[in-house]
Amino acid sequence: MSDGFRFGHRLRVRWGECDMQGIVFNPHYMMYFDVAFTEYWRVLGLPYPAAFLADGCDTFMVASAVNYRDAARFDDEIDILVRTAYFGTTSFRMVFSILREGGVLVDGTATYVVGDRVTRAPRVLPARLVAAVEAYEVEAPARKVAG
């Protein structure tokens, strides 16, 4: 993998994801990020949502950014790369990159807060989540600096 990514998920673009221009309709890239997010946690041994529910919590996206560089088209095979780039006290940031034949089409970030399943009140990141990510990633996620 490239740019510090260890995990990638391959997907073939389906006809229904394309717009009248014959390219992937912009919102579908966020769906692709979400598919890869789910597969990332499965590889780490923390299948979403079951592993989070076992800790009485869930993840809630609070921010996202997407940069469009080129477009995917029907039947393209794309690779969605994912890594955890940052840990806060109650949040973490994921970085995504979508490639076709090695060239970056789209990249972006998503920040999630871990919260109580019922009240959605922020909770400290589960230790097993942090440990699993740190054991897996090529580059350790940045950490919130105390102070």
N, C-alpha and C positions, 0 to 999 in steps of 0.2 A: 504494500500500500504506500501511499505518498502523504507528505505533509503531516506526519505523526499519526495517521489513521491506521488502526489495526483491523477494524471491522468494516465490512461492506456487505451490502445486500443487492443482488442483481434482480432486475425487474424488466419485463418487456412492456412497452407502452401499448395500451389497448386503444381501439378505435374510439370508444366513448369518452376518452380523456382528451381528445383533440377537438379544436375549434374549427370554424369555417376556413381559417387560414391553413389548416392541415398540421398545426403544431399543438403541443400540449398547452391546454388552457391554464393560465397562470396559477389559479388556486390549487391545481392538482399537485404542484410541487410540494406544498405543505402536507398534502396527503402522503406523498412519497416519503417525506421526512418522518411522518408519523408511523408509517409501515416499518421503516428502518429502525426507529426508536424502539418499537415493540420487539423486533428481532434482536436488537442489541442486548436488551435485558434478558432475553431468552438464552443467548450465548453466555451471558455472565452468570447463569444459574438462578436468575431472579425474574422468572416470567411475569410479564405485566398482564393483568393487574394483580394476579394472585399473590405474588411475593409482597407487594405493598399492602394489600388487604390483610395479610397475615400479621403485619405490624400495626394494623389499625389505621393506616394512612393511605393516601393516594397522592398523585402529582397533579398540579394545576398549572397550566401554562400562563405566565404573566407577561411575557414579552417575546416578540419574534422579529426577525429581520430576514429578508430574502433579497439576494442580488442576482439579477438575470443577466447572463452573459451571452447565451445562445439558446436555441430552442430544441427540444426533443420532438421527434415526429413519430407517427404511428409505426409500430413494429420495431422501433429502436430498442436495443438492449442497453439499459442504463445501469450504472452502479451507484448506489447511494451509500456514501461513506459517512460514518458517525463516530464521534468521540466525545467524551466528557472533558470539557476544557476548564471548568471552574467549580469549586465547592464553596458555598457560603455556609452560614449556620443552619439555615432552613431551606436553602435553594441550591440549585445546580444549573449550569449552562452547558448545553450540547451544541456542538458544531457539526454542520452537515455540508457535504459536497456531492453534487450529482455530476457524474462523468459519463461521456459516451466515447468509447475508444480512447480513453485516457485524457481527453480534453474536458475541461470544466464547463458545464452548461449553466449550473446554478449553484450558489452556495448560500449559507445562511446560519443563523443561530436561533436557539429557542431557550428561554429561561423558564425553569419550573420551580414552583414552591412545593415543598412537601407539607401536607396539611392533614389535619384530622379528617377522617372519612365523612363524618357527619357534620361537624361544625365548620370545617374548612379552615380552622385556625391553624396558623403555621406551627410546625413541629420541627424539632431538631432532626437533621438527617439521620436515618437509621444507620448504626455503625456497620451493619453487614453490607449495606449498599456502598458505603464509602470504601470498605475493605475490598469488596469485589471489584470495584472500578479501579482502585489503585493497583491491585494484583494483575489486572488485565491490560490496562493501557500502556502504550509504548512510552508516552510522556505523562508524568504525574500531573493531574489537574492542579491549576493554581488554587491557592487557598486564600480565604479572607484573612487579611492582616488584622490582628487584634489592635484595638486602640481607638 
